[in-house]
C-alpha cells in the first residue's frame, strides 16, 4: 500500500472536542502507520511496518503533527537554521522541512536499539 501525504489537507475544526479530533485524525494515522511507503512532495519514505523490535520504523502521529505545525510557521522562522532531528524514524520531519524551508543543513538520526545488559 502506498500513502500520499498531504499535510495541509487536514486541519482540525476551530472548536473541536477530543472525540471530533479522533474521528478526524484516526483514519489518517491508521493509513499512515500501515503503509509501506509514504510519499511527501516528490520524496518517498519507506516504512518498516513489520518491525517488532523497534519503534523507529514508522511515522508516528506525534511526528506527523509536529511536522504539520512547523510547516505552518512563517518561512523566516527557519531561514538559515540547522535542523537536528534525533529519533527521526523514517525521517518525515527532516525531509519535509528541508524541502519547504531554506535550511542551512539537516541531520536526521535513528539508531538501532541495543540492549546493553540483561537483568
C-alpha positions as a Markdown table, in Angstrom:
| # | Residue | x | y | z |
|---|---|---|---|---|
| 1 | Unk | 0.0 | 0.0 | 0.0 |
| 2 | Unk | 1.3 | 3.5 | -0.9 |
| 3 | Unk | 0.2 | 6.6 | 1.0 |
| 4 | Unk | 0.5 | 10.1 | -0.4 |
| 5 | Unk | 0.8 | 12.5 | 2.4 |
| 6 | Unk | -0.7 | 16.0 | 2.0 |
| 7 | Unk | 0.0 | 17.6 | 5.4 |
| 8 | Unk | -2.1 | 20.7 | 4.6 |
| 9 | Unk | -5.1 | 18.6 | 3.6 |
| 10 | Unk | -6.4 | 18.0 | 7.1 |
| 11 | Unk | -6.9 | 20.7 | 9.6 |
| 12 | Unk | -8.9 | 20.5 | 12.8 |
| 13 | Unk | -12.2 | 22.4 | 13.2 |
| 14 | Unk | -11.9 | 25.7 | 15.2 |
| 15 | Unk | -13.8 | 24.3 | 18.2 |
| 16 | Unk | -13.1 | 20.6 | 18.5 |
| 17 | Unk | -13.6 | 18.1 | 21.2 |
| 18 | Unk | -11.3 | 15.1 | 21.7 |
| 19 | Unk | -14.0 | 12.9 | 20.0 |
| 20 | Unk | -14.1 | 15.2 | 16.9 |
| 21 | Unk | -10.3 | 15.2 | 16.6 |
| 22 | Unk | -10.2 | 11.4 | 17.0 |
| 23 | Unk | -12.8 | 11.0 | 14.2 |
| 24 | Unk | -10.8 | 13.4 | 12.0 |
| 25 | Unk | -7.3 | 12.0 | 12.5 |
| 26 | Unk | -7.8 | 8.3 | 13.3 |
| 27 | Unk | -8.2 | 7.2 | 9.6 |
| 28 | Unk | -5.2 | 9.3 | 8.6 |
| 29 | Unk | -3.0 | 7.9 | 11.3 |
| 30 | Unk | -4.1 | 4.3 | 10.6 |
| 31 | Unk | -3.2 | 4.7 | 6.9 |
| 32 | Unk | 0.0 | 6.5 | 7.7 |
| 33 | Unk | 1.3 | 3.8 | 10.1 |
| 34 | Unk | 0.3 | 0.9 | 7.9 |
| 35 | Unk | 1.7 | 2.0 | 4.6 |
| 36 | Unk | 4.9 | 0.5 | 3.3 |
| 37 | Unk | 5.8 | 3.8 | 1.6 |
| 38 | Unk | 4.7 | 7.4 | 2.3 |
| 39 | Unk | 5.1 | 10.0 | -0.4 |
| 40 | Unk | 5.6 | 13.6 | 0.6 |
| 41 | Unk | 6.2 | 16.1 | -2.3 |
| 42 | Unk | 8.5 | 14.0 | -4.5 |
| 43 | Unk | 10.2 | 12.2 | -1.6 |
| 44 | Unk | 9.3 | 8.6 | -1.0 |
| 45 | Unk | 9.7 | 7.5 | 2.6 |
| 46 | Unk | 10.0 | 3.7 | 3.2 |
| 47 | Unk | 8.5 | 2.4 | 6.5 |
| 48 | Unk | 9.2 | -0.9 | 8.2 |
| 49 | Unk | 5.6 | -1.7 | 9.2 |
| 50 | Unk | 6.7 | -5.3 | 10.2 |
| 51 | Unk | 9.2 | -4.1 | 12.8 |
| 52 | Unk | 8.5 | -5.6 | 16.2 |
| 53 | Unk | 11.8 | -4.8 | 18.0 |
| 54 | Unk | 11.9 | -1.1 | 17.4 |
| 55 | Unk | 9.6 | 1.9 | 17.3 |
| 56 | Unk | 11.6 | 3.8 | 14.6 |
| 57 | Unk | 10.2 | 2.0 | 11.6 |
| 58 | Unk | 7.1 | 4.1 | 11.0 |
| 59 | Unk | 5.9 | 7.7 | 11.1 |
| 60 | Unk | 4.3 | 8.3 | 14.4 |
| 61 | Unk | 1.3 | 10.6 | 15.0 |
| 62 | Unk | 3.4 | 13.0 | 17.0 |
| 63 | Unk | 5.9 | 13.3 | 14.1 |
| 64 | Unk | 3.1 | 14.0 | 11.7 |
| 65 | Unk | 1.5 | 16.6 | 14.0 |
| 66 | Unk | 4.9 | 18.3 | 14.8 |
| 67 | Unk | 5.7 | 18.4 | 11.0 |
| 68 | Unk | 2.3 | 19.9 | 10.3 |
| 69 | Unk | 2.7 | 22.6 | 13.0 |
| 70 | Unk | 6.3 | 23.5 | 11.9 |
| 71 | Unk | 5.3 | 23.8 | 8.3 |
| 72 | Unk | 2.6 | 26.3 | 9.3 |
| 73 | Unk | 5.2 | 28.7 | 10.7 |
| 74 | Unk | 6.4 | 31.7 | 8.6 |
| 75 | Unk | 9.3 | 31.0 | 6.2 |
| 76 | Unk | 11.7 | 33.3 | 8.2 |
| 77 | Unk | 11.4 | 31.1 | 11.3 |
| 78 | Unk | 13.8 | 28.6 | 9.7 |
| 79 | Unk | 15.9 | 30.8 | 7.5 |
| 80 | Unk | 19.5 | 29.7 | 7.7 |
| 81 | Unk | 18.8 | 27.4 | 10.7 |
| 82 | Unk | 20.3 | 24.0 | 11.1 |
| 83 | Unk | 17.9 | 21.1 | 12.0 |
| 84 | Unk | 18.9 | 18.1 | 14.1 |
| 85 | Unk | 16.1 | 15.5 | 14.4 |
| 86 | Unk | 17.1 | 12.8 | 16.8 |
| 87 | Unk | 14.9 | 9.6 | 16.9 |
| 88 | Unk | 13.7 | 10.6 | 13.4 |
| 89 | Unk | 12.4 | 7.2 | 12.4 |
| 90 | Unk | 11.9 | 7.2 | 8.6 |
| 91 | Unk | 12.7 | 11.0 | 8.6 |
| 92 | Unk | 9.4 | 12.7 | 7.7 |
| 93 | Unk | 10.3 | 15.9 | 9.8 |
| 94 | Unk | 13.7 | 16.4 | 8.3 |
| 95 | Unk | 12.6 | 15.6 | 4.7 |
| 96 | Unk | 9.5 | 17.9 | 4.9 |
| 97 | Unk | 11.4 | 20.9 | 6.5 |
| 98 | Unk | 14.4 | 20.5 | 4.1 |
| 99 | Unk | 12.0 | 20.6 | 1.1 |
| 100 | Unk | 10.0 | 23.6 | 2.3 |
| 101 | Unk | 12.5 | 25.9 | 4.1 |
| 102 | Unk | 15.9 | 27.3 | 3.2 |
| 103 | Unk | 17.7 | 25.5 | 5.9 |
| 104 | Unk | 21.5 | 25.7 | 6.5 |
| 105 | Unk | 21.5 | 21.9 | 6.9 |
| 106 | Unk | 19.5 | 18.9 | 8.1 |
| 107 | Unk | 20.7 | 15.9 | 10.1 |
| 108 | Unk | 18.2 | 13.1 | 10.9 |
| 109 | Unk | 19.3 | 10.2 | 13.1 |
| 110 | Unk | 17.8 | 6.9 | 14.1 |
| 111 | Unk | 19.9 | 4.3 | 15.9 |
| 112 | Unk | 19.3 | 0.7 | 16.4 |
| 113 | Unk | 18.0 | -0.3 | 19.8 |
| 114 | Unk | 20.7 | -2.2 | 21.6 |
| 115 | Unk | 20.2 | -3.9 | 25.0 |
| 116 | Unk | 23.4 | -3.2 | 27.0 |
| 117 | Unk | 22.9 | -5.8 | 29.6 |
| 118 | Unk | 20.4 | -8.4 | 30.7 |
| 119 | Unk | 18.7 | -8.0 | 34.0 |
